[in-house]
Amino acid sequence: MVKQIEVTRTFNAPVELVWKIWTEPELVMRWWGPKHFTSPVAKIDFREGGTSLVCMKAPKEMGEQAFYSIWVYTKISHLQSIEFVQSLADENGNKTAPTQQGMPADFPADIRTVVTFKIISANSTEMTVTEYAEFGSISTFAQMGLEQSMDKMVTIF
């Protein structure tokens, strides 16, 4: 079983701008979710102990189902790292069991997520997102989804 997935991307932007793709709702809505998914909701409470609510919506040809998640921030080191636990939720931000969202029984209820930022130069930043969980039968899809989300991030800059 895969116990973590990780993706690294380099952005042609200073670290301050790359950091904002996690803190500003309008930017989160531009990248949250895999290719062809949209993000109609991003309510960001970016502080240690804060909880953000995000939504990814499937395209019409995939049924337009909305998937809500909460991000509960556990540690924030300004311009260096963000740590949070992501869990599936309802549209009001109440944590739900993955099976209630149509996920397989082995989908993780909680995914510890660590985002790190590395300054390459004044206008270049490397960012790594690592998700720690037993991903079970969706391991390949979890990896692909993270890669596609980060590809969408790169296009912001």
N, C-alpha and C positions, 0 to 999 in steps of 0.2 A: 504494500500500500504506500502511496505517495504521502509523505508527512509534511511536505512543504512545496510550494511553487515559488519561483523567483523570476523576475524580469528586470533587466537594466536597460535604460535608454539614455542617450545623450541629447541634450536640448541646446539649441543655438540661442541661449538666453541666459542672463545672469540669474544666480540662485534666488534672488528676491522675487523675480517673476515666476520662476518655476514653483516656488513655495506657494504662490497665490493660487495655483490650479487646485490646491487642496483647501484653501480658506475662503474663496469667493464663490458664492452659489452659482453665478452666471457662468463661471469657468468650469465648475464641477459638472454642470448640466451639458457642457460641450463634449465631455469625454466619458462619463460614467456609463458603462455597459459595452458589450461587444459590438462589432461592426453591424450596422443596420438597426441597432437599438437606439432609442432616444432616451433622454432623461428629463421628464417633465417636472420633477420635484427635486430640490436640493435645499433643505433647511439646515444651515450649518451653525452649530454652536461649538466653535473651535476654541476649546480651552480644556485643560486637564479636568476630568470629571464631567465634561459636557457630552451631549449626545446629539449627533446629526442624523437627519432622516433623508435618505436619497431613494430615488426610484429609477429603475430602468424599465422601459416599455418595449416589448417585442414589436417588430414590424407587422403590418397588416397580414402579410402572407404567412406569418407564424402565429396568428391569433390575437395579436395586440395585448397579450397579458402583461399586467404591471407587476413588477417584483420590487417590493420595498425592503430596504435594509436600514439598520441603525449602526452607527459607528460610535462607540463609547471610548473616548480618548483617555488613555492611561498615562501617557508621558509625551510631552512636547518640548523639544530642545530647538529653540528658534533657529531656523535656516540650517539645521543639522539633521533632525529626525522627528518623525511623528509615529507614535505607537497607539494603536487602538484595537478594539475587538469589534468585528463586524458580525451581525446576526440578522437573520431574516425577520421581518416585522410586518405588521399590517399598516394601512395607510395613516394610522394615528400614532405610529411609532412604538406600538406594543410588540414586544418580542413574540414570535410565533415558532412553532415546531416546523422544521423544513418540510415534512410530509404535508402539512396544511397548505403549503405553497406549491404542491405538486412535485416536490423534489424526492429523489429516492431515499429510502430509509437510512442509507449510510452517508447521507449528506451531513456535513458537520454543523452542529447548532451554533458554534462559536468559532470564529476564525481570527486568531491573533495576527495582526498585520503590522509590519514595520516598514516605514518609508525612510530611506536615507538619502541625503543630498551631499554631493561631492563637487566642490568648485574645481573646474578644470582650468578656466581662465575667466577674465572679467565678463565674457559673453558666452560662456559654455559651462553647462552644469550636467553632471551625471546623476541620475536618480535611479535607485533600486527599490522595488517593492517586493517584499517577501511575505507570503501568507503561510502561516503555520497551522496545519490541521490535518486530520486523516481524511483525505478527499474521496476515498472509496471509488465507486464506479464512475464518478464524474471527473476523475483526475485529469484526463486529457482535455475535457471541455473547460475545466477551471483554468488550466494553463493557457489554452487558446483565448479564453475570455479576457484574462489579464493582459496577454500580449496585444490583443486588439484594442483594449481600452487605452493602453499606453501608446499604441500607434496613433490613436485619436488625439492624445495629449500632444504628441510631437507636432501635429498639424496646427496646433494653436499658435505655435511660434514660427 
